[in-house]
Amino acid sequence: MKSICIYCASSDQIPGKYFEAARELGRLMGEQGLTLVNGAGNMGLMRAAADACMQAGGSAIGVIPTFMVRENWHHTGMTQLIETPDMHSRQQRLAELSDAGIVLAGGFGTLAEFSELVTWKQLGLYLKPLVLLNTDGYYDGLVSFLRKGMEENFLRPEHLHTFAVASTPQEAIDLALSTPMWDANVRRFAKL
């Protein structure tokens, strides 16, 4: 594994504990020689993680739609910046450029990205490891919601295994590095 996509908030108006987790994740990735891929935002957890990775000697690739660049919402200090025509191609490019995904705290955009990746996994379109970094229980409600969906037959039990849940940045990296690829043929994890 060489690169991990970090999905997270672009807001600066969130509690410091989430910034601490983003910075630690970025630092650990840089120290371990992993390339950070993200949405190239110039604020929030996106910037914090990318800056920490680069300060630790790593590289950070940002993928952002042209309309966001025109609004100056992009991080100009990324190792590499890739522009896309729209949000859909951005999501596709983020998935293509990375060997795994880690989802940090975020809002609707982050939730949409996570939901799309899980759906792609169900359909066999995305086979890479996916980890929720559940800082201070941020995603407890989402995990509970998905379990209820399984209990009431909206989800198959194996669909809850399309992602792993971590409590710390190091655990998230460890899970991203050690979780096997998703086997689309049998809809379960298998070593490939």
Phi, psi and omega in degrees: 000135182239334185218147178229131175274132179253118177257127185192178183290150174252011182270144173268354187264040181237161183301148183300332182300329179284326174294319178301315180296318180295316179296318179296317178299312179299316180298313180299320178297314179300316180295330182267006177073022178267136176280131176268131175242134175205187185279009172065024178291146182267011180219175171066205183293330178302310181292317183301314181294315181296314180299316181296321178297312182292322178295334179270009176095004180268181177242155183225124178254126179251139179236123187212142177292150181304322182297330177285327175295318179299331178273001182062037179268002185265151177279113185280352182259011180296152176300319178215138178240128180242126177264142176238160181287336184201178182293322182296316179289332174298311181300317179298316182293320177301316180294321181292322185282348186242156179264351179195170177229141172235127183256114176269181178302143179188181181254217184301319181298315179295317179297320178297318179296314178300313181299320180294318180296318179296319178296316177301321178296316179303324182271358180078020181265345180220118187249002189277157177301144180223129185231133170269123173271104188268062181301123177052034177075017184307321184261012178304317180296320179294315180297319177298316177301315181292323176296319178297320176301322177292315181300329182258018172069022171279336179231148172280151179306322181294339180292336175287351177260010177283350178214160176247162179239130180239152178261336183230159177302319180295319178297321179298316178295315180302317179293320178297323181281333187253345181289130180291163176295155178280129178271105185292336182289322182247003178057045176211166178287142175208145176291125179244000000 
